[in-house]
């Protein structure tokens, strides 16, 4: 979270002061006094505030938003900037609550000079919008730090635009966006969801305005990137160098969701294009009969090890491409491949599955996807691929409505594959979810994340329709598969049976 400059927030105060209320405060003790205080609630991010103040001497400040459930629900941050003019972003307030926010003032060496408490009253959450959140399992000692960002979609016939929110380990919502009064994002539709930039801000693509947006946690738009001639859908990913990879459709084409573009972060220009109609086989109808939405790309990630991208084509496969749009490998059932649009035989790039003893699986029914091997199953209608620190690929294997071309496999998995690019082999290393069956089966959307610092997996089926419609957020110990945290999100109503697109575990302050 960037430490906002004072003059920027005074401008925001002029614009939105009617929606804010100055709170009564007490003077700190010690060797510092405070003056010119303003506490401002932010209209686009109603569970955040800004505290503007001046101190009699230059100080740095620590903040504590006091939680309802002891230290586990506190939000704390030490700011490094030393100044006598302060604008403190306050994150993690509760809705419809008299929140207590404590500031501690320190000198440059860290010596405490005084402290002060503020009471910040917030409004209730918008009615009939957010889901009921049930905490099924919680081990606060072992689960990873932070809260859960939900790219929420659980509404129907509701004027509320897409409203991402963050909930804590107790199931309390501690942050959300409300862009209904925004002149730019009042009809926000970010499709697969929102993620965090390397600088701590949030980013997403909006399908209505065809732009990428960077916002801060206070709801302020920091920057935008447009891409004339293309229609945004599904996913945008930040590369290590700051550029953006974006899944798009080319306007004027009869086919959809079959282009990837790269946008230069600084110049905002499109610097590279991948035309999947050329590199893959448009006429392959193995998993779909839709001639327009033939591949339905729902994700793109970057592999820095060889300067390639990996795309998730929901109705084709996982595919690795180099920067010149050449296929490196294809991970999906072998049935139905042939020549690409530019005349290359794609069968040469199909990955050969191995069993646990590193022997090739030769059963043609397994290769083509009709049956599964005890040691290996193909990915079906997958979402959210990621690269693990060891170079393996993990993916949310949805199963879709047609696993093994039979529809009998009503289960979803988080699954890890080891891929040898030189030998064109793939081996299943780790999986979770099949044993949960219908309880975590989500044929569409959904997410998986690997938390490398904790060696945990977050398995998030986002569109479960098992008697009722709900989504799950399940945190697992990778080594033991013990469940450390599980939450069930049940929306009051749902569009297309979706509760959420994706989730992310993060701390409110970077």
C-alpha positions as CSV (number, residue, x, y, z in Angstrom):
1,X,0.0,0.0,0.0
2,X,1.5,3.3,-1.0
3,X,1.7,6.0,1.7
4,X,-0.5,8.7,-0.1
5,X,0.7,12.2,-0.3
6,X,-1.2,14.9,1.7
7,X,-2.2,17.1,-1.2
8,X,-3.8,14.2,-3.1
9,X,-6.1,13.4,-0.2
10,X,-7.0,17.0,0.5
11,X,-8.3,17.1,-3.1
12,X,-10.3,13.9,-2.3
13,X,-11.6,15.6,0.8
14,X,-13.0,18.4,-1.3
15,X,-14.7,16.0,-3.7
16,X,-16.2,13.6,-1.1
17,X,-16.5,15.5,2.2
18,X,-20.3,15.3,2.2
19,X,-20.0,11.5,2.4
20,X,-17.6,11.6,5.3
21,X,-17.7,12.5,9.0
22,X,-14.9,13.9,11.2
23,X,-14.6,11.9,14.4
24,X,-13.9,13.1,18.0
25,X,-10.4,12.2,19.1
26,X,-8.3,12.6,22.2
27,X,-4.8,14.0,22.5
28,X,-1.9,11.6,22.6
29,X,0.4,11.6,25.6
30,X,4.2,11.8,25.4
31,X,6.3,14.2,23.5
32,X,4.1,14.9,20.5
33,X,0.9,16.8,19.9
34,X,-1.6,16.3,17.0
35,X,-3.5,19.0,15.1
36,X,-5.5,19.6,11.9
37,X,-7.2,16.2,12.0
38,X,-9.7,14.8,9.5
39,X,-11.1,11.3,9.4
40,X,-12.6,10.5,6.0
41,X,-14.5,7.4,4.9
42,X,-14.0,6.5,1.3
43,X,-17.2,6.2,-0.8
44,X,-15.8,3.7,-3.3
45,X,-14.2,1.6,-0.6
46,X,-16.6,2.0,2.4
47,X,-14.6,-0.1,4.9
48,X,-11.5,2.1,4.5
49,X,-10.7,5.6,5.7
50,X,-8.0,8.2,5.6
51,X,-6.7,9.9,8.7
52,X,-5.1,13.3,7.9
53,X,-3.2,14.9,10.7
54,X,-0.1,17.0,11.6
55,X,2.3,16.3,14.4
56,X,4.3,18.8,16.3
57,X,7.6,17.0,15.5
58,X,8.5,14.7,12.6
59,X,7.2,11.1,13.3
60,X,6.5,7.8,11.7
61,X,3.3,6.1,12.5
62,X,2.1,2.6,13.3
63,X,-1.6,1.7,13.0
64,X,-3.7,-1.0,14.6
65,X,-7.3,-1.6,13.5
66,X,-8.7,-3.4,16.6
67,X,-10.3,-6.7,15.6
68,X,-13.3,-8.3,17.2
69,X,-11.5,-11.6,17.8
70,X,-8.3,-10.9,19.6
71,X,-5.0,-10.5,17.8
72,X,-5.9,-12.8,14.9
73,X,-8.3,-10.2,13.6
74,X,-6.2,-7.1,14.2
75,X,-4.9,-5.3,11.2
76,X,-1.5,-3.7,11.8
77,X,1.0,-1.8,9.8
78,X,4.2,0.1,10.5
79,X,4.7,3.0,8.1
80,X,8.3,4.0,7.3
81,X,7.8,7.6,6.2
82,X,9.0,10.2,8.7
83,X,7.1,13.5,8.4
84,X,5.0,16.0,10.4
85,X,2.2,15.9,7.8
86,X,0.5,12.5,7.6
87,X,-2.2,10.8,5.6
88,X,-2.8,7.4,7.0
89,X,-4.8,4.9,4.9
90,X,-7.0,2.8,7.3
91,X,-7.8,-0.6,6.0
92,X,-9.8,-3.5,7.5
93,X,-12.8,-1.8,9.2
94,X,-15.9,-3.7,10.0
95,X,-19.3,-2.8,8.5
96,X,-22.0,-1.2,10.7
97,X,-19.6,-0.9,13.6
98,X,-17.8,1.6,15.9
99,X,-14.3,0.7,14.9
100,X,-11.4,1.5,17.1
101,X,-8.2,2.6,15.3
102,X,-5.0,3.1,17.3
103,X,-2.1,5.2,16.1
104,X,1.3,5.1,17.7
105,X,3.8,7.9,17.0
106,X,7.5,7.2,16.9
107,X,10.6,9.1,16.2
108,X,13.1,8.1,13.4
109,X,14.8,5.7,15.8
110,X,11.6,3.9,16.7
111,X,11.2,5.5,20.1
112,X,7.5,5.8,21.0
113,X,6.5,9.4,21.5
114,X,2.8,8.9,22.1
115,X,-0.4,7.2,20.9
116,X,-4.0,8.1,20.0
117,X,-7.2,6.3,19.4
118,X,-10.0,7.1,16.9
119,X,-13.5,5.8,16.7
120,X,-14.8,5.3,13.1
121,X,-18.4,4.4,12.6
122,X,-19.2,2.6,9.3
123,X,-22.4,1.9,7.5
124,X,-24.0,-1.5,7.0
125,X,-23.3,-3.7,4.1
126,X,-25.6,-3.2,1.1
127,X,-28.7,-5.4,1.6
128,X,-29.0,-8.7,-0.2
129,X,-25.7,-8.5,-1.9
130,X,-22.9,-10.4,-0.1
131,X,-22.9,-14.1,0.7
132,X,-23.4,-15.8,4.0
133,X,-19.9,-16.8,5.1
134,X,-19.6,-20.0,7.2
135,X,-16.3,-21.0,8.6
136,X,-16.2,-24.8,8.6
137,X,-12.6,-25.3,9.7
138,X,-10.1,-22.8,11.1
139,X,-6.6,-23.3,12.5
140,X,-5.3,-19.8,13.1
141,X,-2.0,-21.1,14.3
142,X,-1.2,-23.0,11.1
143,X,-3.1,-21.2,8.3
144,X,-1.3,-18.6,6.2
145,X,-1.4,-15.0,7.2
146,X,-3.8,-12.6,5.7
147,X,-7.4,-12.5,4.5
148,X,-9.2,-13.8,1.4
149,X,-10.0,-11.6,-1.6
150,X,-13.1,-12.8,-3.4
151,X,-13.8,-11.8,-7.0
152,X,-17.5,-12.1,-6.3
153,X,-20.3,-12.8,-8.8
154,X,-23.1,-14.0,-6.5
155,X,-25.9,-11.6,-7.5
156,X,-28.8,-11.6,-10.0
157,X,-31.0,-8.8,-11.3
158,X,-29.2,-6.5,-8.9
159,X,-28.0,-3.0,-9.8
160,X,-24.9,-3.6,-7.7
161,X,-21.9,-3.9,-10.1
162,X,-19.4,-6.7,-9.5
163,X,-18.2,-6.1,-6.0
164,X,-14.9,-7.8,-4.9
165,X,-14.6,-8.2,-1.1
166,X,-12.2,-9.4,1.5
167,X,-13.1,-11.5,4.5
168,X,-11.1,-12.6,7.5
169,X,-10.6,-15.9,9.2
170,X,-13.7,-15.3,11.3
171,X,-15.9,-14.7,8.2
172,X,-16.2,-11.0,8.7
173,X,-16.1,-8.8,5.6
174,X,-13.3,-6.2,6.1
175,X,-13.1,-4.6,2.6
176,X,-15.2,-4.2,-0.5
177,X,-15.7,-2.0,-3.5
178,X,-18.8,0.0,-4.3
179,X,-18.5,1.7,-7.7
180,X,-22.2,2.4,-8.2
181,X,-21.6,6.1,-8.1
182,X,-18.4,6.0,-10.1
183,X,-18.6,7.8,-13.5
184,X,-16.1,5.2,-14.9
185,X,-16.7,1.9,-13.2
186,X,-20.4,2.0,-12.3
187,X,-21.1,-1.0,-14.5
188,X,-17.9,-2.9,-13.6
189,X,-17.6,-6.5,-15.0
190,X,-14.1,-7.8,-14.5
191,X,-14.9,-11.4,-15.6
192,X,-12.3,-13.7,-14.0
193,X,-11.3,-11.4,-11.3
194,X,-8.9,-9.0,-9.5
195,X,-5.3,-9.6,-8.4
196,X,-2.5,-7.6,-6.7
197,X,0.3,-5.8,-8.5
198,X,3.9,-6.0,-7.5
199,X,3.5,-2.5,-6.1
200,X,0.7,-3.5,-3.8
201,X,-2.2,-2.0,-5.7
202,X,-5.0,-4.0,-7.3
203,X,-5.6,-4.5,-11.0
204,X,-8.3,-6.0,-13.3
205,X,-9.7,-5.7,-16.8
206,X,-13.2,-4.4,-17.3
207,X,-15.2,-6.0,-20.1
208,X,-17.5,-3.0,-20.6
209,X,-14.9,-0.3,-21.0
210,X,-12.2,-2.6,-22.6
211,X,-9.5,-1.3,-20.3
212,X,-7.1,-2.4,-17.6
213,X,-7.4,-0.5,-14.3
214,X,-5.0,-0.1,-11.5
215,X,-6.7,1.0,-8.2
216,X,-5.6,1.4,-4.7
217,X,-7.4,-0.1,-1.7
218,X,-9.2,3.1,-1.1
219,X,-10.9,2.8,-4.5
220,X,-9.0,5.4,-6.3
221,X,-8.1,4.8,-10.0
222,X,-4.4,5.1,-10.3
223,X,-3.8,4.3,-13.9
224,X,-5.5,2.7,-17.0
225,X,-4.4,1.0,-20.2
226,X,-6.6,0.6,-23.3
227,X,-6.2,-1.6,-26.3
228,X,-8.2,-0.3,-29.4
229,X,-9.3,-3.0,-31.8
230,X,-9.7,-5.7,-29.1
231,X,-12.4,-6.8,-26.7
232,X,-11.3,-7.7,-23.1
233,X,-12.4,-11.0,-21.6
234,X,-11.4,-13.1,-18.6
235,X,-7.8,-12.4,-17.5
236,X,-4.9,-10.0,-17.3
237,X,-1.6,-10.9,-15.8
238,X,1.3,-8.7,-14.8
239,X,4.7,-9.8,-16.1
240,X,7.8,-9.5,-13.9
241,X,8.9,-6.5,-16.0
242,X,5.5,-4.8,-15.3
243,X,4.0,-5.4,-18.8
244,X,0.5,-6.9,-19.1
245,X,-0.6,-10.1,-20.8
246,X,-4.3,-9.8,-21.7
247,X,-6.8,-12.4,-23.1
248,X,-8.8,-10.6,-25.8
249,X,-11.0,-11.1,-28.8
250,X,-10.2,-9.3,-32.0
251,X,-13.0,-6.9,-33.0
252,X,-14.5,-7.7,-36.3
253,X,-13.5,-11.4,-36.3
254,X,-16.2,-14.1,-36.3
255,X,-14.4,-16.1,-33.6
256,X,-13.9,-15.0,-30.0
257,X,-11.5,-15.3,-27.1
258,X,-8.6,-16.5,-29.3
259,X,-6.0,-13.7,-29.1
260,X,-3.4,-12.8,-26.5
261,X,-1.7,-9.3,-26.4
262,X,1.1,-7.8,-24.4
263,X,0.9,-4.2,-23.4
264,X,4.0,-2.2,-22.5
265,X,3.4,-0.8,-19.0
266,X,5.1,2.5,-19.7
267,X,4.2,3.3,-23.3
268,X,0.7,1.7,-23.0
269,X,1.2,0.3,-26.5
270,X,0.5,-3.3,-27.7
271,X,4.0,-4.7,-28.4
272,X,3.1,-8.4,-29.1
273,X,0.2,-10.4,-30.4
274,X,-0.6,-14.1,-30.3
275,X,-3.2,-15.3,-32.8
276,X,-4.4,-18.7,-31.6
277,X,-6.4,-19.3,-34.8
278,X,-3.0,-19.5,-36.5
279,X,-1.0,-21.5,-33.9
280,X,-3.7,-24.0,-33.0
281,X,-6.4,-25.9,-34.8
282,X,-9.6,-23.8,-35.0
283,X,-11.6,-26.8,-36.4
284,X,-10.8,-29.1,-33.5
285,X,-14.3,-29.9,-32.0
286,X,-13.3,-32.5,-29.4
287,X,-14.6,-30.7,-26.4
288,X,-16.9,-28.2,-28.0
289,X,-19.2,-27.8,-31.0
290,X,-19.2,-24.0,-30.8
291,X,-17.5,-22.7,-34.0
292,X,-17.1,-19.2,-32.7
293,X,-16.0,-19.7,-29.1
294,X,-13.8,-22.6,-30.1
295,X,-11.1,-22.3,-27.4
296,X,-12.5,-20.0,-24.7
297,X,-9.2,-18.9,-23.3
298,X,-9.7,-18.2,-19.6
299,X,-6.2,-17.5,-18.3
300,X,-2.7,-16.6,-19.4
301,X,0.5,-16.8,-17.4
302,X,4.2,-16.0,-18.1
303,X,7.1,-18.5,-17.7
304,X,10.3,-16.5,-17.2
305,X,12.4,-19.6,-17.4
306,X,12.1,-19.7,-21.2
307,X,10.3,-16.5,-22.0
308,X,7.1,-18.2,-23.0
309,X,3.4,-18.0,-22.1
310,X,1.0,-20.7,-21.0
311,X,-2.7,-20.3,-21.9
312,X,-5.7,-22.2,-20.6
313,X,-8.0,-22.9,-23.4
314,X,-11.1,-24.2,-21.6
315,X,-12.3,-26.3,-24.6
316,X,-8.9,-27.2,-26.0
317,X,-6.0,-27.7,-23.5
318,X,-3.2,-26.0,-21.7
319,X,-0.8,-24.7,-24.3
320,X,2.7,-23.3,-24.0
321,X,3.7,-20.8,-26.8
322,X,6.9,-18.9,-27.5
323,X,6.9,-15.1,-28.1
324,X,6.5,-15.8,-31.9
325,X,3.3,-17.8,-31.4
326,X,5.0,-21.1,-32.0
327,X,3.6,-24.1,-29.9
328,X,6.1,-25.5,-27.4
329,X,3.8,-28.2,-25.9
330,X,0.1,-29.1,-25.5
331,X,-1.2,-30.6,-22.3
332,X,-4.6,-32.2,-22.9
333,X,-6.2,-35.4,-24.2
334,X,-4.7,-36.5,-27.5
335,X,-8.0,-36.9,-29.4
336,X,-8.7,-34.7,-32.4
337,X,-5.4,-32.8,-33.0
338,X,-4.1,-32.2,-36.5
339,X,-2.6,-29.3,-38.4
340,X,-2.6,-25.8,-37.0
341,X,-3.9,-22.8,-38.9
342,X,-0.4,-22.2,-40.1
343,X,0.1,-25.8,-41.3
344,X,2.1,-27.3,-38.4
345,X,1.3,-30.8,-37.2
346,X,0.2,-30.3,-33.6
347,X,0.5,-34.0,-32.7
348,X,4.3,-33.4,-32.5
349,X,3.7,-31.2,-29.4
350,X,1.3,-33.4,-27.4
351,X,2.7,-34.3,-24.0
352,X,3.2,-38.0,-23.3
353,X,1.9,-39.0,-19.8
354,X,4.0,-41.0,-17.5
355,X,3.0,-43.3,-14.6
356,X,4.5,-43.0,-11.1
357,X,7.4,-45.2,-12.2
358,X,8.3,-42.8,-15.0
359,X,7.1,-45.3,-17.7
360,X,5.0,-44.0,-20.7
361,X,1.3,-44.7,-20.5
362,X,0.4,-46.3,-23.8
363,X,-3.2,-47.1,-23.4
364,X,-4.8,-45.2,-26.3
365,X,-8.1,-44.8,-24.4
366,X,-6.1,-43.0,-21.6
367,X,-4.2,-40.9,-24.2
368,X,-7.4,-39.9,-25.9
369,X,-9.2,-39.2,-22.7
370,X,-11.9,-41.9,-22.6
371,X,-10.5,-43.5,-19.4
372,X,-8.1,-42.6,-16.6
373,X,-4.9,-44.3,-15.5
374,X,-4.5,-45.0,-11.8
375,X,-1.5,-42.6,-11.8
376,X,-2.7,-40.0,-14.3
377,X,-5.8,-38.0,-15.4
378,X,-5.9,-35.3,-18.0
379,X,-7.0,-31.7,-17.1
380,X,-10.6,-31.0,-18.3
381,X,-12.1,-27.5,-18.8
382,X,-9.3,-26.2,-16.5
383,X,-8.8,-22.7,-15.0
384,X,-6.2,-20.7,-13.2
385,X,-2.8,-22.3,-14.2
386,X,0.2,-21.3,-12.1
387,X,3.9,-22.1,-12.0
388,X,5.2,-23.5,-8.8
389,X,8.7,-22.6,-7.5
390,X,10.0,-26.0,-8.7
391,X,8.8,-25.2,-12.3
392,X,5.8,-27.6,-12.1
393,X,2.4,-26.5,-13.3
394,X,-0.6,-26.5,-11.0
395,X,-4.1,-26.0,-12.3
396,X,-7.7,-26.1,-11.2
397,X,-9.0,-29.1,-13.1
398,X,-12.8,-28.4,-13.3
399,X,-14.0,-31.6,-14.9
400,X,-16.6,-29.6,-16.7
401,X,-19.7,-31.3,-17.8
402,X,-18.0,-33.9,-19.9
403,X,-15.0,-35.5,-18.1
404,X,-13.8,-38.5,-20.1
405,X,-16.5,-37.7,-22.6
406,X,-19.1,-39.2,-20.3
407,X,-20.0,-36.6,-17.8
408,X,-19.7,-39.3,-15.1
409,X,-16.8,-37.6,-13.2
410,X,-18.6,-35.0,-11.1
411,X,-15.5,-33.8,-9.2
412,X,-12.9,-31.0,-9.5
413,X,-9.2,-31.1,-8.5
414,X,-6.3,-29.0,-7.7
415,X,-3.6,-30.9,-9.6
416,X,0.2,-30.6,-10.1
417,X,2.0,-31.8,-13.2
418,X,5.7,-32.1,-13.8
419,X,6.5,-31.3,-17.5
420,X,9.7,-32.2,-19.3
421,X,9.8,-29.9,-22.3
422,X,12.7,-31.5,-23.9
423,X,11.2,-35.0,-23.8
424,X,7.6,-33.8,-24.2
425,X,6.4,-35.8,-21.1
426,X,4.0,-35.0,-18.3
427,X,3.6,-36.7,-14.9
428,X,0.9,-36.2,-12.3
429,X,2.6,-35.3,-9.0
430,X,-0.1,-34.2,-6.5
431,X,-3.9,-33.8,-6.5
432,X,-6.7,-33.0,-4.2
433,X,-10.5,-32.7,-4.7
434,X,-11.6,-35.9,-6.3
435,X,-12.2,-37.4,-2.9
436,X,-14.6,-34.5,-2.1
437,X,-16.8,-35.4,-5.1
438,X,-19.9,-33.2,-5.6
439,X,-19.2,-31.1,-2.5
440,X,-16.4,-29.3,-4.3
441,X,-17.3,-29.9,-8.0
442,X,-17.3,-26.7,-10.0
443,X,-17.6,-27.2,-13.7
444,X,-16.8,-23.5,-14.4
445,X,-14.7,-20.6,-13.1
446,X,-12.7,-21.4,-9.9
447,X,-9.1,-21.0,-8.7
448,X,-6.1,-22.6,-7.1
449,X,-3.1,-20.9,-5.6
450,X,0.1,-22.2,-4.1
451,X,1.5,-20.3,-1.1
452,X,5.2,-21.0,-1.4
453,X,6.1,-19.4,1.9
454,X,3.8,-21.7,3.8
455,X,3.8,-24.7,1.5
456,X,0.0,-24.5,1.4
457,X,-2.6,-24.8,-1.4
458,X,-5.7,-22.7,-1.6
459,X,-8.4,-24.7,-3.5
460,X,-11.4,-22.6,-4.4
461,X,-14.3,-24.1,-6.4
462,X,-16.4,-21.1,-7.2
463,X,-19.6,-22.4,-8.7
464,X,-20.7,-25.5,-6.8
465,X,-24.3,-26.5,-7.4
466,X,-24.9,-29.3,-4.8
467,X,-28.5,-28.9,-3.7
468,X,-27.7,-25.2,-3.1
469,X,-25.3,-22.9,-4.9
470,X,-22.2,-22.0,-3.1
471,X,-18.4,-21.5,-3.3
472,X,-15.6,-22.9,-1.2
473,X,-12.2,-21.6,0.0
474,X,-10.1,-24.5,1.3
475,X,-6.6,-24.1,2.6
476,X,-4.5,-27.3,2.7
477,X,-1.1,-28.3,4.0
478,X,0.6,-29.4,0.7
479,X,2.6,-32.2,2.4
480,X,-0.2,-33.8,4.5
481,X,-3.4,-32.4,2.7
482,X,-4.8,-31.6,6.1
483,X,-7.4,-28.9,5.9
484,X,-6.2,-25.8,7.8
485,X,-9.1,-23.5,6.8
486,X,-12.4,-24.0,5.0
487,X,-15.1,-21.5,4.4
488,X,-18.4,-21.8,2.5
489,X,-19.8,-18.8,0.7
490,X,-23.6,-19.0,0.0
491,X,-24.9,-16.1,-2.1
492,X,-28.4,-14.8,-1.6
493,X,-29.0,-15.3,-5.3
494,X,-26.7,-16.1,-8.2
495,X,-26.1,-15.4,-11.9
496,X,-25.3,-18.5,-13.9
497,X,-24.8,-20.5,-10.7
498,X,-21.5,-18.7,-10.0
499,X,-20.6,-17.5,-6.5
500,X,-17.1,-16.2,-7.4
501,X,-14.5,-16.3,-10.2
502,X,-11.3,-16.5,-8.1
503,X,-9.9,-15.9,-4.7
504,X,-6.5,-14.7,-3.4
505,X,-4.9,-14.8,0.1
506,X,-3.3,-11.5,0.9
507,X,-2.6,-9.0,3.6
508,X,-4.4,-5.7,3.4
509,X,-1.2,-3.7,3.8
510,X,1.8,-4.9,1.6
